[in-house]
Amino acid sequence: MSSTATPAASPAPAAKPLAKNEGLKASSNFLRGNILRDLADQSTGGISEDSSQLTKFHGIYAQDDRDLRNQLRREGKEKAFSFMARIRVPGGVCTPAQWVTLDALADSHANGTLKLTTRQAFQFHGILKGNLWGAINAVNRALLDTLAACGDVNRNVMCNPNPEQSELHAETYRVTKAISEHLLPRTKAYHEIWVGGDTLVAGGEPESEPIYGATYLPRKFKIVVAVPPSNDVDIYAHDLGFIAIPDASGKKLLGFNITVGGGLGMSHNQAETFPRIADVLGFCRVDQVTDVAEKILTTQRDFGDRTDRKHARLKYTIADRGIVWFREEVERRLGYRLGSPRAFEFTHMGDRYGWVEGENGTSHYTLFLMSGRIKDTAQLKLKTALREIALAHKGDFRLTANQNLIIAGVRPEERPVIEALLKKHGLDTANDISGLARNAMSCVALPTCGLALAESERYLPELVSLLENELEAAGLRHDEITLRITGCPNGCGRPYLAEIGFVGKSPGKYNIYLGAAFNGSRLNTLYKPNVPETEIVATLGPIIRRYALERNRGERFGDFVHRTGYVKQTGTPSDFHDKVGGAAAAAPA
């Protein structure tokens, strides 16, 4: 497996000036910039715009409380600045001791909550500037880190979250960790700033980034590893994916099918931006995976658009140049040809709730967590419950790509203890949750995300409850339908792969998308733009009732709305934009 990039053919000079971020990265001294100076500035609770861009590479976002913006502006005060820190957890696996540490840090350094993300990571919200260094330093002392959780680099690598379910799962987890470690930035800046000196980095050689170079990638890069028949990681939504292919016994890993060019972010009414499903590129052996991942990443490094950040993801490189060109360029860098894709099948993209038995005598309990938010409320002391479980648990925890949590590796003699704690805190109710709620997901959105146009996480419980009433009346309470909501069109909650997707357009209004495949292999299509919250039930209720009466045996909701003409895909940006190339599909006959 190669550890450095093969020199690439020089791409043609850019006709347009480089994006501002390119100059910032080049002059940052490998991501140091003025971060330390800005952290020491006690005259403000924020940091400079340049430092805000660079701290993303360190896993940190500068934010402010948008609920308070107008009031503080009227009072002549600065924004209520705080920081979000994202903790990188390859494959979503952490120890109970790490959980206990993060639980305590949420109280001492953040806003008292833990957030499980859609990419198997943790997030702290509401960290004040004076607490930021202490929070990141403590995370590192717990043998976790925030390096490359954000920024123009490869981010947290995802995989099916239960490596103890079978040996096949375990091997894919080992591959996931190998990819993550291989593609980490090599800059010493992270340890200098957050750990305290460069004592964890050996040698005094000149600093370099052998894979990334001084300007890193044109934009973020996301990798996932899937184990069929589960597509829980939404493999088609990512820049690069590896689909585990077993031998005839189903127990030994032969290698991986490779997918490239997926991505869901777009901008409203800008036809040049659009979600895209990944292409299947080929097949590689297990021992080739990190080499293949590196060469795909460096191809995007060298040919991705550095002049327009909205056009800088791998999906646009492949859409512009073609998958044939891309495969040839990757194979040129590899020095060998990829194999032909092997047969596989995905059947679903959700989690398996409740107890699941593993092959090694352990069992695993998957908890449903609405939007992945861990906090104590008057109704449910969830944060307290999970802390008690962590203190008693001898296995580990697995964060799922659907914002849920697996209490994993529970041995038979320990299971009664975990079951008692689940019952004590009312967490043994996985089978009582509706099929819609179990397949619902949201991004954070307001009040902290600067890009949010509408509510998402705070609105999801109400939205699910409204639609549950319609499903209950139609006799569909336990039918699984995927629902996802985001506060803007950037796609963090992967709404374009939901059978029912809501994308924020303005406060209280959403574009409604219908028709994605239940197994994550087909995008949805804009059904109706700019729908007020008050009209959501009236818009979807008749479709739900018709689905209950007219669906074919085994027919999923997403397939039904296609068959009956509620939406029709054209394969063009008009599938997603309401003012570009035509509006949503006409009402069905």
DAZI-V512167 format. One record per helix or strand of 2 or more residues. SS is the DSSP state (helix for helix, strand for strand). FROM is the first residue (numbers start at 1). TO is the last residue. If there is no record, write none. Layout:
# DAZI-V512167
ss=SS from=FROM to=TO
ss=SS from=FROM to=TO
This chain:
# DAZI-V512167
ss=helix from=20 to=26
ss=helix from=35 to=40
ss=helix from=49 to=58
ss=strand from=60 to=64
ss=helix from=66 to=74
ss=strand from=81 to=88
ss=helix from=90 to=92
ss=strand from=93 to=95
ss=helix from=96 to=109
ss=strand from=114 to=116
ss=strand from=122 to=127
ss=helix from=129 to=141
ss=strand from=158 to=159
ss=helix from=167 to=182
ss=helix from=189 to=196
ss=strand from=223 to=227
ss=helix from=235 to=237
ss=strand from=240 to=246
ss=strand from=253 to=260
ss=strand from=279 to=285
ss=helix from=286 to=303
ss=helix from=309 to=311
ss=helix from=314 to=321
ss=helix from=323 to=334
ss=strand from=354 to=357
ss=strand from=363 to=367
ss=helix from=370 to=372
ss=strand from=373 to=374
ss=helix from=382 to=392
ss=strand from=396 to=399
ss=strand from=405 to=410
ss=helix from=412 to=424
ss=helix from=430 to=432
ss=helix from=435 to=438
ss=strand from=440 to=442
ss=helix from=457 to=473
ss=strand from=483 to=486
ss=helix from=495 to=497
ss=strand from=500 to=506
ss=strand from=509 to=514
ss=strand from=525 to=532
ss=helix from=533 to=550
ss=helix from=557 to=563
ss=helix from=573 to=575
